[in-house]
């Protein structure tokens, strides 16, 4: 598989705190990559750096063959990097359909512009954004909720709307930050099935930050483990589970939680 994203020696620092320390990794086209580590390992900070929400002190990022290191979040979104958040970031006073419309627009500083379909953008140049929204609604079983206010939906349904908001832009890289937070075991199993199907169904690569380690081991082609801002291990689920450095990093926590 060809490389989609290359992170080279990226460091993120806040004052005297080095949150991400010379991290390097490569995400392949069509890959599901897990990103795990104990609390405070730097997972979310690295996520923010890749999506353009956290400035890097050094290093660079190459996405789809172009250097995007100096680009902010809106420009990276326009190039095909989309993400979800640990806490759902939807407009609660708007309907499911309206929130999906917002996903068509890459400019995070002016999301309401997406309500004007003529201004909508798509990372892969789709000519019919409304057809894409219809496909997303059907794919995520959200069509029965299309006119419902997001505030009336369950947390599981809101998670699906947020994923749908990313998918309507036909991204090349979808970054999922703790997508199972607040979900029941049955809901986690359903989301597990969805994530597994996304690369083939939507031609997208995925980076998954998740604390449910068995889910990561099951879903991901490769897993990168962070501890104190550094990569301490990388490999398949079996390799990660048996890695002494990973076991030591999780000392005091349940690796199979």
C-alpha positions as CSV (number, residue, x, y, z in Angstrom):
1,X,0.0,0.0,0.0
2,X,1.2,3.5,-0.8
3,X,1.8,6.1,1.8
4,X,-1.0,8.7,2.5
5,X,0.4,10.5,5.6
6,X,4.0,10.7,6.8
7,X,4.8,12.3,10.1
8,X,8.5,13.0,10.4
9,X,10.1,13.8,13.8
10,X,7.2,16.0,15.0
11,X,7.5,17.7,18.3
12,X,4.7,19.7,20.0
13,X,5.6,21.8,23.0
14,X,3.5,23.9,25.4
15,X,5.8,26.1,27.4
16,X,8.3,23.8,29.1
17,X,6.1,20.7,28.5
18,X,7.0,18.5,25.5
19,X,3.7,16.8,24.8
20,X,4.9,15.0,21.6
21,X,8.6,14.3,21.3
22,X,10.0,13.6,17.8
23,X,7.3,11.3,16.7
24,X,7.4,9.6,13.3
25,X,4.9,7.3,11.7
26,X,3.5,6.5,8.3
27,X,-0.2,5.8,7.4
28,X,-0.9,3.8,4.3
29,X,-3.7,4.2,1.9
30,X,-6.7,2.1,3.1
31,X,-5.1,1.4,6.5
32,X,-6.8,1.5,9.9
33,X,-4.1,2.7,12.3
34,X,-4.5,2.5,16.1
35,X,-3.0,5.1,18.4
36,X,-2.9,4.0,22.0
37,X,-1.1,4.8,25.2
38,X,-1.6,5.4,28.9
39,X,-3.2,8.6,30.2
40,X,-1.1,11.6,29.3
41,X,0.8,9.8,26.6
42,X,0.2,12.6,24.0
43,X,-2.3,10.8,21.8
44,X,-4.8,13.7,21.6
45,X,-2.0,16.2,21.1
46,X,-0.6,14.2,18.2
47,X,-4.1,14.0,16.8
48,X,-4.5,17.7,17.1
49,X,-1.1,18.3,15.4
50,X,-2.0,16.0,12.4
51,X,-5.4,17.8,12.0
52,X,-3.8,21.2,12.3
53,X,-5.2,22.2,15.7
54,X,-1.9,22.2,17.5
55,X,1.2,23.9,16.1
56,X,4.3,21.9,15.8
57,X,7.7,23.1,17.2
58,X,9.7,21.0,14.7
59,X,9.3,18.2,12.2
60,X,7.0,18.0,9.2
61,X,4.0,16.3,7.8
62,X,3.5,15.0,4.3
63,X,-0.1,14.3,3.2
64,X,-0.9,12.9,-0.2
65,X,2.5,13.9,-1.5
66,X,2.3,17.5,-0.3
67,X,3.9,19.2,2.7
68,X,1.1,20.4,4.9
69,X,3.2,21.3,8.0
70,X,2.4,25.0,7.7
71,X,-1.3,24.6,6.9
72,X,-4.0,25.3,9.5
73,X,-7.0,23.0,10.2
74,X,-9.3,24.5,7.5
75,X,-6.8,24.0,4.8
76,X,-6.0,20.5,5.9
77,X,-9.7,19.7,6.0
78,X,-10.0,21.0,2.4
79,X,-7.2,18.6,1.4
80,X,-9.1,15.6,2.9
81,X,-8.1,15.3,6.6
82,X,-11.3,15.1,8.7
83,X,-11.8,14.2,12.3
84,X,-14.2,13.6,15.2
85,X,-13.6,14.6,18.9
86,X,-13.8,12.9,22.3
87,X,-16.7,15.2,23.1
88,X,-19.2,15.4,20.3
89,X,-18.8,18.7,18.4
90,X,-22.2,19.2,16.7
91,X,-24.6,22.2,16.6
92,X,-27.2,20.9,19.1
93,X,-29.9,23.4,18.0
94,X,-29.7,22.2,14.3
95,X,-31.1,19.1,12.7
96,X,-29.2,16.1,11.5
97,X,-29.4,17.3,7.9
98,X,-28.2,20.8,8.8
99,X,-25.2,19.3,10.7
100,X,-24.3,17.2,7.7
101,X,-24.5,20.3,5.5
102,X,-21.9,21.9,7.7
103,X,-19.6,19.0,7.0
104,X,-19.5,19.9,3.3
105,X,-17.6,23.1,4.1
106,X,-13.9,22.9,4.9
107,X,-13.6,26.3,6.6
108,X,-14.0,25.7,10.3
109,X,-14.0,29.5,10.9
110,X,-17.2,29.9,8.8
111,X,-19.2,26.7,8.9
112,X,-22.6,28.3,8.2
113,X,-21.4,29.0,4.7
114,X,-22.0,25.3,4.1
115,X,-25.7,26.1,4.1
116,X,-25.3,27.6,0.7
117,X,-24.7,24.5,-1.4
118,X,-22.9,26.5,-4.1
119,X,-20.1,27.1,-1.6
120,X,-19.8,23.5,-0.5
121,X,-16.5,21.8,-1.1
122,X,-15.5,18.1,-1.3
123,X,-12.0,16.8,-0.9
124,X,-12.4,14.6,-4.0
125,X,-14.3,17.0,-6.1
126,X,-17.8,15.3,-6.0
127,X,-20.2,17.3,-8.2
128,X,-23.4,16.4,-6.3
129,X,-23.0,17.0,-2.5
130,X,-26.7,16.4,-1.9
131,X,-26.4,12.9,-3.3
132,X,-23.4,12.3,-0.9
133,X,-25.5,13.5,2.0
134,X,-28.3,11.0,1.0
135,X,-25.7,8.2,0.8
136,X,-24.4,9.1,4.2
137,X,-27.8,9.2,5.8
138,X,-28.7,5.7,4.4
139,X,-25.3,4.2,5.2
140,X,-25.4,5.3,8.8
141,X,-29.1,4.5,9.3
142,X,-29.7,8.2,10.0
143,X,-32.5,8.8,7.4
144,X,-35.3,8.4,10.0
145,X,-33.6,11.1,12.1
146,X,-32.8,13.5,9.3
147,X,-35.2,16.3,10.5
148,X,-34.6,15.7,14.2
149,X,-32.7,18.2,16.3
150,X,-29.3,16.8,17.3
151,X,-30.1,17.7,20.9
152,X,-32.9,15.1,20.9
153,X,-30.6,12.2,19.8
154,X,-28.9,9.7,22.0
155,X,-25.1,9.9,22.4
156,X,-24.7,6.9,20.1
157,X,-26.7,8.6,17.4
158,X,-24.8,11.8,17.8
159,X,-21.5,9.9,17.3
160,X,-22.9,8.6,14.0
161,X,-23.9,12.1,12.9
162,X,-20.4,13.4,13.7
163,X,-18.9,10.6,11.6
164,X,-21.4,11.4,8.9
165,X,-20.4,15.1,9.0
166,X,-16.8,14.0,8.2
167,X,-17.8,11.5,5.5
168,X,-19.9,13.9,3.5
169,X,-16.7,15.7,2.4
170,X,-15.3,12.4,1.1
171,X,-12.1,12.6,3.1
172,X,-8.9,10.7,2.4
173,X,-8.0,10.4,6.1
174,X,-10.6,10.1,8.8
175,X,-9.4,10.6,12.4
176,X,-11.6,9.1,15.1
177,X,-10.9,10.3,18.7
178,X,-12.3,8.0,21.3
179,X,-15.5,7.2,19.2
180,X,-16.8,4.7,21.7
181,X,-16.9,7.1,24.7
182,X,-20.2,6.9,26.4
183,X,-21.5,3.9,24.4
184,X,-22.9,0.6,25.7
185,X,-21.2,-2.7,24.8
186,X,-23.8,-3.3,22.2
187,X,-23.3,0.1,20.7
188,X,-19.5,-0.4,20.7
189,X,-20.0,-3.7,18.8
190,X,-22.1,-1.9,16.1
191,X,-19.5,0.9,15.8
192,X,-16.8,-1.7,15.6
193,X,-18.5,-3.2,12.5
194,X,-18.9,0.3,11.0
195,X,-15.3,1.3,11.3
196,X,-14.1,-2.0,9.9
197,X,-16.2,-1.3,6.7
198,X,-15.3,2.3,6.2
199,X,-12.0,1.9,4.3
200,X,-13.5,-0.3,1.6
201,X,-16.9,1.5,1.4
202,X,-15.5,5.1,1.4
203,X,-12.0,4.7,0.1
204,X,-10.6,6.3,3.3
205,X,-7.7,5.6,5.7
206,X,-8.4,5.8,9.4
207,X,-6.5,6.8,12.5
208,X,-8.2,5.6,15.7
209,X,-7.5,6.8,19.2
210,X,-9.3,4.5,21.6
211,X,-9.0,3.3,25.2
212,X,-10.9,0.0,24.5
213,X,-7.7,-2.0,23.6
214,X,-9.5,-5.2,22.4
215,X,-11.3,-3.0,19.9
216,X,-8.1,-1.5,18.6
217,X,-6.4,-4.9,18.4
218,X,-9.3,-6.4,16.4
219,X,-9.8,-3.5,14.0
220,X,-6.3,-2.1,13.3
221,X,-3.8,-3.3,10.7
222,X,-1.1,-1.7,12.8
223,X,-0.9,0.0,16.2
224,X,1.4,2.8,17.3
225,X,1.9,3.1,21.1
226,X,2.8,6.4,22.7
227,X,4.2,7.0,26.2
228,X,5.3,10.4,27.6
229,X,5.1,11.8,24.1
230,X,7.3,9.2,22.4
231,X,6.6,6.2,20.2
232,X,7.6,3.1,22.3
233,X,6.2,0.4,20.0
234,X,4.6,-0.2,16.7
235,X,3.2,-3.4,15.1
236,X,0.3,-5.7,14.8
237,X,-2.1,-6.2,17.7
238,X,-0.4,-9.4,18.8
239,X,3.0,-7.8,18.7
240,X,1.8,-4.9,20.7
241,X,0.1,-7.0,23.4
242,X,3.3,-9.0,23.9
243,X,5.7,-6.0,23.8
244,X,7.6,-5.6,27.2
245,X,7.8,-1.8,26.7
246,X,4.0,-1.6,26.2
247,X,3.4,-3.8,29.3
248,X,5.6,-1.5,31.4
249,X,4.0,1.7,30.1
250,X,0.6,0.3,31.1
251,X,1.8,-0.8,34.5
252,X,-1.0,0.0,37.0
253,X,-3.6,0.1,34.2
254,X,-5.4,-2.7,32.5
255,X,-4.0,-3.2,29.0
256,X,-7.1,-5.3,28.1
257,X,-9.6,-2.8,29.4
